Amino acid sequence: MAKILVTGGLGYIGSHTVVALINQGHEVCIIDDLSNSSLKVLDGLEKITGKKPDFCQLDLRDLEAVKIYFSNQTDIEGIVHFAASKAVGESVENPLLYYHNNLTGLINLLKCTAAKNFIFSSSCTVYGSPDDLPITEDAPIKPAMSPYGNTKQIGEEILKDVTLANPSLNVIALRYFNPIGAHHSALIGELPIGIPQNLVPFITQTAIGLRQELKVFGNDYPTVDGTCVRDYIHVMDLAEAHVIALQRLLNQTNEDKFEVFNVGTGAGSTVLEVIHAFESVSGLKLPFKFAPRREGDVIEIYAHTEKANKVLGWKASRTLDEALKSAWLWECHVRNIS
């Protein structure tokens, strides 16, 4: 097993991937700047896995700090890179923050590391507004609908160029869709700082009484009920995909130096369908109202997953109801409600 660095490893997807990596026997070290995470997550990771990963609070935009870190960590074999700002709406409002944080951090990481295996946290937002559904990895990369999506497009281009210039570097970019849910232990989950930018934490915070009501952005889209359609994937399914992709690189079974895979369920759900599914698993009635469309939102997108299923041997196994139930149990745990 290998020593793996997880950047943003105390964040939502990062922390669940840390669990999956440790469960596979890897030694994990974490970098996180704690801008959208908490040190308490380390305790949750230790309780779940029985191991406390090595942790360093570090901002990847600080090149000298990144150089020092890697001068003391010379045996890292792989990197799973999550550290980035990730809210579509916020990126529209503050594009410079997103370009500076998401791209500078990636560039500094590539400048300083000697690790040969790199998993990039990409996104279905690289496809822009798709012409055909479900969307395949061969679909054209259209203009991004948001600065966040554009940073993922540019990030992939940077990595592709670097693999051409660096014969020892191999990269897999995982373009994932909408991660939701929490670890079944309810010891880690999605806990955004401030007002949630994603649907499910806003649902659970509304259900728990922290938010007065949920806003549904747009009810006039050309979909079955007028609301946006997304491919919602359980975060542990997503975490396990990272481990499998990393193993492909460690085993040197990748066919190209830069590979991309969609990571989703292959099915789309509308916002209203997610709300009603949550009401069903929680037994609660959720207060919500419709609001104007949100800038940067794609109408409908869900994954074609055949490539990941066949090439990686990975397939999402958990249901929407399971994901929503785990998210609700996590919310109740965080608020100390039984």
N, C-alpha and C positions, 0 to 999 in steps of 0.2 A: 504494500500500500504506500501511497505517496503523501508528501507534505503539500498541502493546498492552501493558498491564500484566498480568502473570500473578502473582497472589498464591499463595503456596505453590509457587512455580515450580521449587524444587529438590526438591520431593517426588516421589513416584512418578508419579502421573498428570500432575502439573504439568510435570515435566521432559520427558516425552514430548510433551506438547502444545506446549511451547516449541520442540521440534524441528520439529513439524509446522507451526507458525506461521512460523518462520524459513524453512522450505522453500518456503512460499508467498510469501516476500518481505517479510513484516512485520518491523518493528523491534520488538524485544521488550525490556521491562525487567521485572525480577523483584523481588518482595518475599518474604522468607521469614524466619521467626524461628529456623530451624535446630533446632527442638525435636524434629523427627523426620526430619531430612535432614542433608546434609553439604555443605560447600563444595567437596568433590571433584567433586560433580556438575557444577559449572561447567566443570571441565576436560573432562569427558565431552561436555558440550554443545558446547564449542568444537571438539573433535576431530571430532564428527559433522557439525557445520554449517559449520565454518570461521569462525564468529563467536562472540564472547564477549558474552553479553547483559549489559547494565547491571544490577548487583545491589545491593540495599540490605537489610541485616539489620535487620528491624523487626518488632515485635510489634504487630499491629493492635489489640490491646486498649489500647494507649497512644495516646489520642486526640491529645495534643499532638504526638507524633512523626508521626502520620498527617497532621495538618494541615501540618506543616513539609514533609513529603515532597511533598504535592500542591502546595504553594506554589512548589516548585522544578520541578515536572513539570506544566506547564500545557497540554501538547499531546497528552496521552493521549486517544485516540479510543475505546478499548474496554478493558474489564476482563474477564479470565477469572478467576473467584474460586474457588480451591481451598482456601485456607488455613483449615483446620479440623481438629479432632480427629475420628478416623474409626472407632474400634473399638467394635463393638456391646457386647461383653462388658465392656470397660473403662468404657463409659458407664453401664452398670447399676451397677457398683461405685462410680463416682465421677461422679454426675450433675451436680453443681455445676460441675465442671471443664468439662464439655461445654456446659452452658448458657452459662457465662461466656465461654468461648473462642469457640464457634461463633457465638453471637448478638451479643456485644459487638463482635467483629471485623467482622462484616457491617454492623452499625449505624454504626460509626465510618467505615467505608469509604464508605457512602452519604452520611454527613454531609459528607465532605470532598471527594469527587470531583465534577468537572464532566463526566466522561465520559458520553456519551449511550447507549453500547452496553454491555450487561452480560450475561455468560454465567455462570450460577450452577451450581455443581457440586452437583446434587441427587442423589437416590438412590431406588432402588426401595423402600427402607424406608418411604417416605411412604405406601405402600399398606397397611401393616400386614400382617395375614394375609388374603390375597385369597380371595374366594369363587369366582372363575372364572379359569381359565387358558387361553391366555396372557392376561396382564393388559394392558388398554389404558389410554391416558391418561385416558379417561372413567370409569374405575373409581372408586368412592367412596373418599375418603381416610378410612380407618378409624383408630381409636386406634393410635398407634405402639406397637411391641413393645419399644422401648428409648428411653432419653433421646437417643441419637444420632439415631434416626429422627425423634424429635419435633423436634429442632433443625432438621432438614431441612424438616419440615412448616411450622414457624414461620418459617423462613427464606424459604420460598416465599410465605407470607402477608405477611411484611414487604415483600418485593419487589413483590408485586401491589398492596399499598396505596400504596407509594411511587410506582409508575408512574401511579396515579390522581391523585396529588397533584403529580407532576412531569411536565408534558407533554412534556419533551424526553428523558426516560429510556425506553429500550426494553430488555426483558429476555427472555432465553430460559433456561429451567431445563431442564437435561438430567438426566433421571432414569435414571441408569445402574445396571447390574446388577453383576456381579462381575468387575472388571478383573484380568487375569492376564497373565503374559508379560513380555517386555522388548524393547528395540530390537534389531534383528537384528545390530547391531555388537557387542553385549554390553558397550557402554561405559556404558549407564545401565540401570537396572532397579529392582526393588523390594528395598530393603534396610532393613527396619524396625530401629529401635533397640530393643534388648532382645528379649524373647520375641515372636515374630510372633503377631499376632492374626488373620491371614488364612491360609487353607488352603495356597495354593501356596508361599509362602515357608517355611512350616513343613515342607512336603513336601521342598523342595530343601535346607533346612538339615538335615533328618533324613538325606536321601540322602548329603549330603556328610560326615556324621558329627558335625555340630555339636550335634544333638539326638539323644538316645538312641532315642526312638521317637515316632511321630506319634499324637496322640490324636484319635479320631473321636468327636465328641460326639453320642451317641445312635445306636442301631441298631434302635429299635423304632418308628420313624415309619411311617405308612401310605404308604410308597413302594415301588418295585420291589425294593429291597434293604434297606429299613429305615433308610437314611440320608437326610439332607436333600438337596433338589434346588435347584440354582442355575443361573442363566444366566451362563456364563463367557465373557467377551469379551476378545479380545486388546487390550492397552493401546494399541497403535498404531491400531487401528480406532477406539477410543474417542477418542484424541487427534485424529484426522482429523475426527470428528464435531463436536468443539469448533470447529475451524477453519471448517467449512462453516456451522455455526450462526452464528458470528461474522460471516461474510461476508454472511449473510442480513440481519443488522442493519445492517452497513456499507452494503449496497446498498439499504437501506430497502425490502426486499421482504417484510418480515414483515407478516402480516395483522392481528395484534393487538399491543398494547404489551407484553403478558405472554403468552408462549407456553411450552408444555411439550412435550417429546418423550422417549419411551423410547429408550434406547440400549443394545441388547443384541443377541444373535444370534437370538432367537426359539426357542431350544431349551434344554431343561434337562438337566443332568447330575447324577447323585448323587455324593456324596463318594467312594464306593467306585469309581465309574466313573472319576473323575478320578485316583484313586490308581493304578488299573490302567492307565490311559492313560499316566501318567507312567512306570510300570514298563516299558511297551512302548517308549517313545521313548528312555529312558535305558539300557535293558538291565539295570537294577538291581532288586533285590527290596527293597521298602520295609517296614521294621518298623513295625507300628501296633497299637494296641489300642483297644477301645471304652471310652468314658467316659460318665458320665451326661449327659443333655441339658443344653445350655447355656441359661441364662436369656436371653430376648430373641430367640432364633432362630426364624425362620419356617420351617414345614415345607417348603414348596415354592413357588417363584416363578420365573417366566420371562416374557420380554417378548413382547408383541405389537408388532411393529416396523413395521407398514404405514405409519403416519403419517410416521415418519422417512424411510422408504424413498421415499415418494411426494412429500412436501412438501419435505424437505431434499435429496432425491436422494442419500441416504447409505445404505449397507448394509454390514454387517460382512462381510469377505471372507476373514479368516484363520481357520484351523481350531483346534480344541482342541489337537490334537497339535502344531501349529505354535507355539501359545502356550506349551505346556509345554516344548517343546524349547528355545525361546528363554529361558525362565525358568531352565532347567538350565544352559545355556551362560553366562548371566549369573552364576549362583551359582558356577560353576567359575572364571570370570574373577575374581570378587571374592576367591575363596580362593586364587588363583594356581595352579589345578590345570588341566592341559591334558588 
